[in-house]
Amino acid sequence: MMNVLDFLKTVFGANISITGFDYSEKTPYYIRDGYTPSCITWNKNRFVLLTPNAVSWRLPVLKKQILNFQEICPLPCALCLENLTALQRRNLVENGIPFVSPEQQIYLPFLGCLFTERFKAKISAPDQMTPGTQLIFLYLYYRQDAEPINLTQLSKKLSLSKATCTRAVNDLTVSGLITVKNEGTNKWISPAFAKPEFLNKAFPRLKSPVERLIYVKRIDKDKTMMKSGVRALAALSMVGADGEDGAVAISQKKAAEVPAEDIITRQDFYDFGGYFIEVWSYDPVLLAENERVDDISLLLSLQEDKNERIQMGLDEIRRAHELPIKYKE
């Protein structure tokens, strides 16, 4: 909260302080759980500043809740909202909702106002997720533990940098797929929807993880090579796989370790046989199950295949995860 205090001091002077605030017994649980309260004192003036705990919030809900809280609070009340847009500021002012937006805006009719033209840029999610974002989304989807997870835990679990995790969380937050709750320096992340709605809402933005194929003379047994393609689909459906139906999936890092003398051309593969390896944009081992790639990544890697046999096999995955099927019985 120091950034809020510093900002208020630049406007009202040094004679302003911030302390904790205790809710009364009449305070509803959605206020107790949803906001962190502070008491701001300036000379003889005092007011309560409510900061939403969730990073993603809906303005209509906040407006209704602060008005409800104001009815039971003896002090004036205001919202603390970071990175307001111009439309959000206008909406709050028109509805007479006091607020402070650190380093941007102050609308406190009972003390004073400050408006600048610094606003949060409108952010929209890209049409498709980046590999890091898709990996984090699928990890959250498959995760059995209902407890929230933070950025540090995600970074360790998926071997991703903090920067990649932060960008992914921002994307998933903007697209409304996750909720983020701040507790001190931690951001606790949870899916915004239950299964299967969580997957259905995100599915149009998911893409095949297969970046390229490597054709090789032989494949050494390696725990980092997961069964993929039709071979993996055969384990989930009635689709049969023959010797030419490879493949295995590996990460880009592991692809660099494939011996050069084992690599052949695509034409040699078709003329003389061999194997092919899918190089994925994220490590398939992280989501793998029973030595094969995960269901959704497998579906994405094969969904453009025009073979009806393949699509009927993929419908087994679609049914299992309550996605729209292509071939109705």
C-alpha positions in Angstrom: 0.0 0.0 0.0 3.0 2.3 0.1 2.6 3.3 -3.5 -0.9 4.5 -2.7 0.3 6.5 0.3 3.1 8.1 -1.7 0.7 9.0 -4.4 -1.7 10.6 -1.9 1.1 12.5 -0.3 2.0 14.1 -3.7 -1.5 15.5 -3.8 -2.5 16.2 -0.2 1.0 16.7 1.3 2.9 14.8 4.0 0.3 15.1 6.7 -1.6 12.0 5.5 -1.3 8.5 6.9 -2.6 5.0 6.3 -3.5 2.4 8.9 -5.4 -0.9 9.1 -9.2 -1.0 9.4 -11.3 -3.6 11.2 -14.6 -4.6 9.7 -17.7 -4.4 11.9 -19.7 -7.5 12.6 -22.4 -6.4 10.1 -20.0 -6.5 7.2 -21.0 -9.1 4.6 -18.6 -12.0 3.9 -18.2 -10.9 0.2 -16.7 -7.7 1.5 -14.6 -9.4 4.1 -13.2 -11.9 1.7 -13.1 -9.8 -1.4 -11.4 -6.6 -0.2 -8.4 -5.5 1.9 -9.5 -2.4 3.9 -7.3 0.6 4.9 -8.1 3.7 6.9 -6.7 6.9 5.4 -6.3 9.9 7.7 -5.6 13.5 6.5 -5.7 16.2 9.2 -9.1 15.6 10.8 -10.5 13.8 7.8 -10.7 10.0 7.6 -12.0 7.5 5.0 -11.9 3.8 4.2 -10.1 2.6 1.1 -11.2 -0.8 -0.2 -8.7 -2.7 -2.5 -10.1 -5.7 -4.4 -8.2 -8.9 -3.6 -8.8 -10.3 -7.1 -6.7 -8.9 -10.0 -9.6 -9.4 -12.4 -12.8 -7.7 -11.4 -16.1 -6.5 -12.9 -16.9 -2.8 -12.3 -20.7 -3.3 -12.0 -20.1 -5.7 -9.1 -17.6 -3.4 -7.4 -19.9 -0.4 -7.6 -22.8 -2.3 -6.1 -20.7 -3.8 -3.3 -19.1 -0.5 -2.2 -22.5 1.2 -2.1 -23.7 -1.7 0.2 -20.7 -1.3 2.4 -21.1 2.5 2.6 -24.6 2.0 4.1 -23.0 0.2 7.2 -19.7 2.1 7.4 -19.7 5.3 9.4 -16.8 6.7 7.4 -16.7 7.7 3.7 -15.6 4.9 1.5 -13.6 4.7 -1.7 -12.2 2.0 -4.0 -8.5 1.5 -4.8 -8.2 0.4 -8.4 -5.0 0.1 -10.4 -4.7 0.9 -14.1 -8.1 2.3 -14.8 -9.2 2.9 -18.4 -10.7 6.1 -19.5 -14.2 4.5 -19.7 -13.9 3.0 -16.3 -13.0 6.4 -14.8 -15.9 8.1 -16.5 -18.3 5.4 -15.3 -17.2 5.8 -11.7 -17.4 9.6 -11.7 -20.8 9.6 -13.4 -22.1 7.2 -10.7 -20.5 9.2 -7.9 -18.2 6.3 -6.7 -15.1 7.6 -5.0 -11.8 6.0 -6.0 -8.0 6.2 -6.0 -6.0 4.8 -8.9 -2.3 5.0 -7.9 -0.2 7.3 -10.0 -3.2 8.1 -12.2 -6.5 9.4 -10.7 -8.1 10.6 -7.5 -11.8 11.1 -7.1 -12.6 11.8 -3.5 -15.5 14.3 -3.4 -15.1 14.6 0.3 -11.4 15.6 0.0 -10.3 16.5 -3.5 -9.8 15.2 -7.0 -7.0 14.8 -9.4 -7.4 13.6 -13.0 -4.6 12.9 -15.5 -4.7 11.5 -19.0 -2.6 8.5 -18.1 -4.8 5.4 -18.6 -4.3 1.7 -18.9 -4.0 0.6 -22.5 -6.8 -1.6 -23.6 -5.5 -5.2 -23.7 -6.9 -8.0 -25.7 -5.9 -11.6 -25.9 -4.3 -12.8 -29.2 -6.3 -15.1 -31.4 -4.0 -18.1 -30.4 -2.2 -18.8 -27.2 1.6 -18.8 -27.1 3.2 -22.2 -26.3 3.9 -21.1 -22.8 0.3 -19.9 -22.2 -1.1 -23.1 -23.7 1.1 -25.3 -21.5 0.0 -23.4 -18.4 -3.7 -23.6 -19.5 -3.5 -27.3 -20.1 -1.7 -27.9 -16.8 -4.5 -26.0 -15.0 -7.1 -28.0 -16.9 -5.6 -31.4 -16.0 -4.7 -30.5 -12.5 -6.7 -32.5 -9.9 -5.9 -30.2 -7.0 -8.6 -27.6 -6.6 -6.3 -25.3 -4.5 -5.1 -22.1 -6.1 -1.5 -22.1 -7.4 1.0 -19.2 -7.6 3.5 -18.1 -10.2 6.5 -19.5 -8.4 4.8 -23.0 -8.2 3.9 -22.8 -11.9 7.4 -21.8 -12.9 8.9 -24.8 -11.0 6.3 -27.3 -12.1 6.6 -26.5 -15.8 10.2 -25.4 -15.9 9.2 -22.0 -17.3 10.7 -18.6 -16.6 8.8 -16.2 -14.3 8.5 -13.8 -17.3 6.8 -16.5 -19.4 4.4 -17.4 -16.5 3.6 -13.7 -15.9 2.7 -13.2 -19.6 0.6 -16.4 -19.6 -1.3 -15.3 -16.5 -1.9 -11.9 -18.0 -3.3 -13.5 -21.2 -5.5 -16.0 -19.3 -6.8 -13.2 -17.0 -7.6 -10.8 -19.9 -9.4 -13.6 -21.7 -11.4 -14.4 -18.5 -10.2 -17.9 -18.2 -8.6 -17.6 -14.8 -9.1 -15.5 -11.6 -6.1 -14.1 -9.7 -6.2 -13.2 -6.0 -3.4 -11.1 -4.5 -2.1 -12.0 -1.1 1.0 -9.8 -0.3 3.5 -10.5 -3.1 1.8 -13.7 -4.1 -0.8 -14.0 -7.0 -3.0 -17.1 -6.5 -4.4 -18.4 -9.7 -7.5 -20.5 -10.2 -9.6 -21.5 -13.2 -12.6 -19.2 -13.7 -14.8 -22.1 -14.8 -15.4 -25.7 -13.9 -14.7 -28.5 -16.3 -15.7 -28.9 -19.1 -16.6 -25.2 -19.6 -13.0 -24.2 -18.9 -11.8 -26.2 -21.9 -14.6 -25.3 -24.2 -14.1 -21.6 -23.7 -10.4 -21.9 -24.4 -10.4 -24.5 -27.2 -10.7 -22.1 -30.2 -7.5 -20.4 -29.1 -5.5 -23.7 -28.8 -3.3 -24.9 -31.6 -1.2 -27.9 -32.5 2.0 -28.2 -30.5 3.8 -29.8 -33.4 6.4 -27.4 -34.7 8.2 -29.7 -37.2 9.0 -33.3 -38.0 12.4 -35.0 -37.9 12.9 -38.1 -40.0 15.4 -40.6 -38.6 16.8 -44.1 -39.3 16.1 -45.4 -35.8 14.7 -44.3 -32.5 16.5 -45.1 -29.3 14.4 -45.9 -26.3 14.2 -42.7 -24.2 11.9 -41.7 -21.4 11.7 -38.2 -22.9 10.1 -39.6 -26.0 6.3 -39.9 -25.6 4.1 -41.9 -28.0 2.2 -39.5 -30.2 0.2 -39.3 -33.4 -1.8 -42.3 -34.5 0.2 -44.6 -32.2 -1.0 -42.6 -29.2 -4.5 -42.4 -30.6 -4.6 -46.2 -30.9 -4.2 -46.5 -27.2 -7.4 -44.4 -26.7 -9.7 -45.6 -29.4 -10.5 -48.4 -31.9 -8.1 -46.9 -34.4 -5.4 -49.4 -35.4 -1.8 -48.3 -35.8 0.7 -50.0 -38.2 4.5 -49.7 -38.4 4.3 -46.5 -40.5 2.0 -44.7 -38.1 4.7 -43.3 -35.7 5.4 -41.1 -34.0 7.0 -39.9 -30.9 7.0 -36.4 -29.5 10.0 -34.5 -27.9 10.8 -31.0 -26.9 12.8 -28.6 -28.9 15.7 -29.0 -26.4 15.7 -32.7 -26.9 15.5 -32.4 -30.7 18.9 -30.7 -30.6 20.3 -33.9 -29.1 19.2 -36.2 -32.0 22.5 -37.5 -33.6 23.0 -35.9 -37.0 24.0 -39.3 -38.5 20.5 -40.7 -37.6 18.6 -37.9 -39.5 17.4 -38.7 -43.0 15.4 -36.7 -45.6 11.7 -37.0 -46.0 12.1 -38.6 -49.4 14.5 -41.2 -47.9 11.9 -41.9 -45.2 9.2 -42.6 -47.9 11.6 -44.6 -50.1 13.5 -46.7 -47.6 11.5 -46.4 -44.4 12.5 -45.2 -40.9 10.7 -43.2 -38.2 9.6 -39.6 -37.6 9.7 -37.5 -34.5 7.4 -34.7 -33.7 9.2 -31.7 -32.3 6.8 -29.8 -29.9 6.6 -26.2 -28.9 6.4 -27.3 -25.3 7.8 -30.3 -23.5 5.2 -33.2 -24.0 6.6 -35.0 -20.9 5.1 -32.3 -18.7 1.6 -33.3 -19.5 2.1 -36.9 -20.6 0.2 -39.9 -19.2 1.2 -43.6 -19.5 4.1 -42.8 -21.8 1.9 -41.0 -24.3 1.1 -37.4 -25.0 -1.9 -35.8 -23.3 -5.4 -36.0 -24.8 -5.9 -32.4 -25.8 -2.5 -31.9 -27.3 -3.0 -35.1 -29.3 -6.4 -33.9 -30.5 -4.9 -30.6 -31.6 -2.0 -32.3 -33.4 -4.4 -34.5 -35.5 -7.6 -32.5 -35.8 -6.8 -31.2 -39.3 -6.2 -34.8 -40.6 -8.8 -35.5 -43.3 -8.8 -39.3 -42.6 -12.3 -40.2 -41.4 -10.8 -43.1 -39.4 -8.6 -40.6 -37.5 -11.5 -38.2 -36.9 -13.7 -41.0 -35.5 -10.8 -41.9 -33.2 -10.5 -38.3 -32.1 -14.2 -38.3 -31.3 -13.3 -40.6 -28.4 -11.2 -37.8 -26.9 -13.9 -35.2 -27.7 -16.5 -37.3 -25.9 -14.2 -37.9 -22.9 -13.6 -34.1 -22.5 -17.2 -33.0 -23.6 -16.1 -31.2 -26.7 -18.3 -31.1 -29.8 -17.9 -34.4 -31.8 -17.5 -34.5 -35.6 -19.0 -37.9 -36.5 -22.4 -38.7 -34.9 -23.3 -42.3 -34.6 
